[in-house]
Amino acid sequence: MKERPQLAVGDYLSLALTVAKARWSRGQDAPKDYKRHVVYSVMRSVFPSLTVRQFQAIQPTTCEGYLAFAKKKGFAPEIVELEEGASGCFLGPKGAKKTLVWFHGGGYNFAAADPHWDMSWDFLQLSAKNGDELRIMLLEYELAPHGVFPLQLKQAVASVNYLLKSGLQPSQIILGGDSAGGNLATALLAHLANPHPSVSPIKVSSNIGGALLVSPWVSFTQTRDSWKTNYRKDALDPKTVRVWSNNFMGKTPNDDWSQPAEAPAEWWKGLKVDHLAITAGEDEILRDDIRVLAEKIKVHYPRVEYFEAPGEAHDAIVMDKMVSTKDKCASELFIDKWILARLQ
């Protein structure tokens, strides 16, 4: 989405009233950290009360956020137009041997947020401190409901094809995504092995270097236990998540690319990636879906790394930057180590 929708005065009044009415009473099943508890509770209260259109209107687009971040950090922005109407926002040195393609979270309904840029910057700083170089392309894909599946998969394919045409070898490309972006990264992995009939295949001469799935949203069924048992420990509201998935799919039937956790284990045979890691939070509502995906992949790809962070909720590496915690969470430490290993 290149431009934000415009709101009327009544929309802004509704927005202010919703935030003012947010509740964060604490129970025994809430997060132990009080700051996280407050932020997660407010999010569970606010998201169901506001429309996607209202959120999209007040949030910068992905490219707008990128330009503001580049100005803040003092680097020259580099945005490339890709096929299928997508854009790629680059960070890091052009001469880096490895490029991380990141698909941001936001339920497919929201643009990349400030924590996504902070996370990307942290990856660059981490690499530099280790004596390595990393380049990142964060994809601006079309947001739902303006674009529906499989458009976002087509745009992800366009991002990889751009890098391949620029001269990179598949082994120099690392795929990554958080939450909905994790869904997109997983769908792209599936597409490499089992091309989607409505999406152009990617021709690779060898395996992709790596793929990192951070709290990936891999099922829309909401039937597994963690959707209920972890509800008050997480920031996500199931009813709101249902709206997001309906917006994303539109009238398109669900399939094994859109809901990777529901695909059979055989689906993951022949994955074209050298290294694969999946993270989840013990306290997130998506946990059981992610566990199912990891177990199915493991049948034919036993070297997959699965890390479930104790006491963490959904997408902690991003959410904790919103909460402004001082110390890195366990999943971020795992992710840092995994990324550094891919740069060797």
N, C-alpha and C positions, 0 to 999 in steps of 0.2 A: 504494500500500500504506500504510494508515493506522497499522498496528502491526507491530512487528518480530516475527519468529518467536522462540520460546524454544529455547535449547540445553540439552542435558544436559551433565554433567561431562565425559563422554567426548569430546563435540564440542569443548570448550575445550582439552582435552589435545591433541587432534589439531591444533587451530589453532596452539598453542604449538610443537609438534614440527615442523610444517611451516615456520614462520618460522625456527626454529633451524637447519633443514637447508638453507635457501636458499643458493644458490651465485652468485658473481659473478666467476668467472675471466674475464680480459679477453683478447680476441683482436684482430687487426688490423681486423676488420670491425665492431668495437664503436663506440659513440659516442665522439668525441674528448674530450668533457668527462667527467672521471672520476665526478663526482657523478651525472650523468645515467646513466652506465653502471651504477653500483651500483644505483640505484633501478629502472632498467628490468630489470636482471637479476633482482633480487629479485621484481619483479612477475611476470616470466615463470616463475619458480620457484614462487611461492606460488599464483597463480591456478589452475593445473591440479591442485593438490593439495587444494584446499578446495572445498566445495560452495557453490552459490549461497545455500543456506539459511544456512550458517555466516556468509557475508559479510553477508547481510541482517540477521542477528541482532546483529552487532556494530556495524553502521553505523546512525547515526540516520536516521529517515525524512526525506524532503525537508522536510516541515513542521517536524519537530523541529530539524533543522539550521538552518532559517530562524529559528525562535524564539530559538535560542541565538545566532545571528549578530546578530539585532536587539538582544538584550540586551547583547552585546559592544560594539556600535556606538552604543547608546543612542538608538535610534529606536523609535517605536511600531509594532509589527508589524500588518500588515493582510493577513488571509487571507480569501479569498472562496471559497465553495462553488460549483462549476460543475456543469453538467449532465454526465451520464455518469460521475459519481463522482469527478471531478477536483477539484483545488483550485488556486487561483492565489495566489502569494505576491508581494506588492508591495513595491517599493523606489522611492524617489524622490518628488518633489513631485506632488501630485494635479493641479495646474494645468499640468503640462508639456504642450506641444503634441504631442509625439511619445511613443509608447509602444513599447518593445521587448518583444516576447513571446519569452522564451527557453525552448528545450527542451533540458534538460541531457543530457549524455552519461552513459555507464555501462552500455553494452551492453544497454539496456532491462531489465537485471537488477538495477541498483543505483541508489540514490537520489542526488540531488545531493550532492556532496561539498563540503568547506570551500573548495577552490579555485574552485568555481562561484560561491559567495557573494562571495569576494574579487574575482573577475573582474567580477561585477556591480557591486560597490562601486567598483571602478576605473573602470568606464564612467561611473558617476554623477559621480565626482570629475573625470574628464576633461571631461565636458560642462560642469560648473560652472566649471572653470578657463577654459573657452573662452567663458564668458558665456551658455551655453545651458542648457536644462533637459531632462532625460530621465527618463521613468518606466519602470520595468521590472516586468513580471509574469513570474515564473518558474513554469512549470507543474509541479505535482505530478501526474504521470500514473501509472497503475497499472503496477507492475513485473511482469515475467515471472518465473516461469511462472504467477503468480496471474491475470494478464490477458494475453491474446494478441491479435495483430493481427486485425482492424483497430480494436480498442478504443482504443488510444493515438491513432489518427488521429481517431476520434470525439471524444476528449477535447481534442485540439488544435483541432478545429473549434469545440468549446464555448468554448475560451479566446478565439478571435477573435470569435465571436458575442457573447460577453459584452461585449467592448470596443465592438463596433458598437452594441449596444443601450444602452450607457452614453453614446452620443452622439459617439464618435469617427468620423471619416471614414476610409475605407480608406487614404487617402494618409497618415494620421497613424500608421498601424500599421507597424511593422518586425518581420519575422520573423527569428529567429536560432536556431541550434542547433549544438552540437558533438558530433561522433562519432555515437552513436545518436540524439542530439537533432538532428543534422544530417540524418540519415535521415528523422526525423519532419517537419522543416521542408521537406525536399524532397518528401516524400509530400503534404504540405499544399499546396505549390505545384502539384503535379500534380493534386490534387483540385480546386483552383480552376478549372483549365482543363478537366479531364476527371474529373467527379465519380465517385467510387467507388460502385458499385451498392449497397453495404451501409452507406454513410455519407451522412448528410443533406448536401446541397450548401450552400455558403455563398453567399448572395445579396449581391453587392457592386455598388455603383453606379459604381465606378471601380477603377483598379488599386490593389493594396496598395503602400505607399510603398517598401518595400525588403525584401530577404531576404539573409541572410548565412549561408552554409553552411561551417562550420569543420570540417575533416577529416571530412566526412560519410561515414558507413558506408553505402555505396550498392549493395553487392552482397554476397551470401552465398556466391557460387560458389567463391571462393578459388582461382581458376584462373590469374590473371594473374601475371606474373613477380615483381612487387614483394613478393608474399606469401613468396617464397623468398629473393630477393636482399637484402631489408631486414630479415629476421627478427631478426638479432642487433643491429640498430641501433635496434630499437623495443621498446616495453614490452609489446606484445600478443603473446599466444601463439595461433597459429592453431587448435589443438585446443580451447582454451578459448573462443575466439570462436565456434567451431562450436556449442558447447554453448549459448552465449547466443542465437545466431540460432535454434536449434531450440526453445529455451524461448519465444522471442518469437513464433515462427510457430505453435507447437503443431501441430495437424493442418490448419491453414489453408494452402492452396496458395500458393506465391509468385506475385506478379503485378508489374505495372509500378509500382505504388505502393510495395510493400515492397522491391523491388529496382530503384530508379530507373536505375541504370547499365545494366541489361539492356533497358530500354525503347528502342524505335526513336527515331531523331531526330525523326520526325513527331509523336511523343508530346508534344514540348515546343513545338509550334506553338501560339501563342495564349496564352502565359504572361501572367497578370494581375498583373504586378509592374513597378514603374517602374525599380528598380535591383536588380541581382543580382550578388553576389560569392561566389566559392568559393575556399577556401584548402586547401592540402595541404602536407605536409612531404616534402621530397625523400627522406628516409630512412624514411618510414612504410610499413608493409605495405599500407595501403589506397591508396597513391599511384596505381597504375595504374588502379584502379577509378574513382578520382576524376577522373583525366585523361579517361577514356572518357566519363564523364558530362558534363564541361565541353565536350568536343568535340561531343557530340550536341546539347547545348543551344545551342551556338554556331551551329549550322546555321540555326535559325529565330530565334535571339535573339543576334545578333552582338555586342551591347554587354555581354554578360556579362563580368565581370572575373574572371580566374583568376590566383591568386598561389600559386606553389609555392616555399616557403621553403627555401633551400639549407641542408643539414645538419640540418634539423629532423625529428624523429620525429612520431608521432601526437599531435594535439591539444596542441601545444606551449604554447599560451596557458594551458591548464589544468595540464598536467603540470609546466611550469616553476614554477608557484606551489607545487606539491607539493615540488619540488626546492629551492625558495627561492633562485632565481638573482637576482642583483642587477640586471642589465640586462634590458630588455625584448627579447624575441626578435623576429626580423624579421616573423613573421606577426602578432604583437601590434601592432607599429607600423603594419602595413597595416590591421588591423582598426580601430585607433583612428582612423586617417585616414578610413576609410570611414564609420564611425559619425558622426564630426563633420560629414562632408559631408551626411549624411541629416538633420541637425538644422537645416540652413540654410533 
